[in-house]
Amino acid sequence: MLEWPPWDEVASILMLRDYNTRIVVIGASLLGLGGGVIGTFMLLRKRALMSDVISHATLPGIGFAFLIMTAAGGTGKSLAGLLIGALISGTIGMGAVLLIRAQTRLKEDAVLGVVLSVFFGLGVVIMRIIQNTDMGHAAGLESFIYGKTASMLASDVYWIAIAAAIITAICALLYKEFELLCFDQDFAGSLGWRVHLMDAMMMGLVVAITVIGLQAVGLILIIALLIIPPAAARFWTHHLLQMLMISAFIGAASCLLGSLASALPPRLNGESMRLPAGATIVVFAAAFFLVSMVFGTAHGMLRRWIERFSLSRKISQQHLLRMLYEAHHGETAQRVSDPTPLSVCLPRDFLLENSTWSSGQLHGILAALRRKGEIKEPGGNMFCLTESGIRTAARVVRNHRLWEVYLVRYADIAPFHVDYSADQIEHVLGDELVAGLDRVLQSDHPGLVIPESPHPLPYGAASSAPTVGTSS
C-alpha cells in the first residue's frame, strides 16, 4: 500500500531542519544557478552540446587520475585528485573541439560528435581496466557518471558556492563582451577583440561548472543543468539580461524542488521509495521547460497560437472588406439607397460563393465586423461598408497596391505574378513600412498614384489610375 510521509517529517524537510537535506538543497541550488547563467551564453552561441562533450570528456581524466594515485600508493579516492584529472581531461576535450573546428572544414556538429565519442569511449575503456585490476578500490567511481546528490558533503557545497560565485562574477564583468560574442562574433573581431581568447574563457567556465557538478549530479545529468534552464528561459523573453536571470532561477528552482522531492519519498508496504536526487532534479527541470514551452510570453506555443488565430481572423475580415470595397468594379454589385460614399452592398450568398469560407466562418466574420462598426446590414441579407469600414478597406487596398507597384518597379516581377505576394503581406505592413514604401516610390517617381483596380497594372501604366488614400 502506498503511503505518504507524515506531516511532521514533511515540515521538517521543507523547513530544512535536517542537516543533510540542508546541505543537498543549498549545494544543488547553487549548482543550478551557476549552470543556468553560463548555460545561457552557451545556448546563444549555439554550442549547447559543448557541455555534453566536456562532461563526457572528463571521464578518462577521472580514470587516469585514479590509476596514477593508486600507482603512487594511495587509494585513488582523493576527491581533489579525481577532480583535477577531470578538469585536465575536460580542458583537453574542449581544446580538441576548438582546434579541430579552427583547422578543418568540418561542421561543428561533426566535431562535437567525434570528440564526445572518442573521449567517452576512452573513459569506458579505462574504467574497465580499473575494474579488471587489483589496484586500489574502484567502487564509487560510477558516482561521477550518475552522481550522488543525496550524499553531498559540506565541502562539496563550499566548492560549488565558490564556483557559482566566480562564474556569476565573471559573466557580470564580461557581460557586454559575451553578449557581443554571442550575437555578432565577426563584429567583435573587427573591433580588435581577441575572440578566440574570449571563446576559450567562456568554455573554461563551462569546464569549471561541469567538473564541480560531477560529484553532485554526474557527468550525464550536469548536461541538463547547462541546457534545460536557458532553453526554458528563452520562451519568456527577448532580452539577454532577463534571460540570464530567468535561467538562473529555473536552474536553482529545479534543483531545489528536485532535492526536496527526493528527500520526501513515499512508502510502499512500509518501505521507503527514495528517488535519485539527480534524476528528480532533471524531471523538475523538464517540467519547467514544458510549462515555458506552452505558456512562455515571448515564444510560447500558446502565445503563437493566439497570434496566428488573431492574424488569421484579421486577414479574413480584411479580405471581406476588400471584397465590398472593390465591388464597384464588378457587375454583381447591387446598389441600395444609402448616404455613405461607395455604398455598395453584396448579398451574403455572393460572399459565400466567391470565397473559401464556410457558412459558419462567414457568419463569424460578419458578426465581428458588425461589432466593430465597419459593416452594416440594411436588409435583405445584404451587407455594406460603413464610413469606418471604408477607411479600413481603403488602407488595406492601398497597401496591397503599393506593394504590387513596388514589386513591379523594383523587383522586376511580372505584374501577373505579384498579386499573391502582395496578398500575403498587405495585412502585416506597419504604418512605418508603408510610409517608407510611399517615400521611395514618390522620390523615384514624382506624381505616382497607387491604383485601386483589382489587378496590378503593367509597368508605367500606374500613373493613369485613380488615387486611393493620400500620400504620406
Secondary structure by P-SEA (a helix, b strand, c coil): ccccccaaaaaaaaacccaaaaaaaaaaaaaaaaaaaaaaaaaaacccaaaaaaaaaaaaaaaaaaaaaaaaccccccaaaaaaaaaaaaaaaaaaaaaaaacccccaaaaaaaaaaaaaaaaaaaaaaaaacccccccccccccccccccccaaaaaaaaaaaaaaaaaaaaaaaaaaaaaccaaaaaaaccaaaaaaaaaaaaaaaaaaaaccccccccccccccaaaaaaaaccccaaaaaaaaaaaaaaaaaaaaaaaabbbbcccccccccaaaaaaaaaaaaaaaaacccccccaaaaaaaaaaaaaaaaaaaaaaaaaacccccccccccccccccccccaaaaaaaccccaaaaaaaaaaaaaacccccccccbbbbcaaaaaaaaaaaaaaaaaaaaaaccccccccccaaaaaaccccccaaaaaaaaaaaaaacccbbbbccccccccccccccccccccc
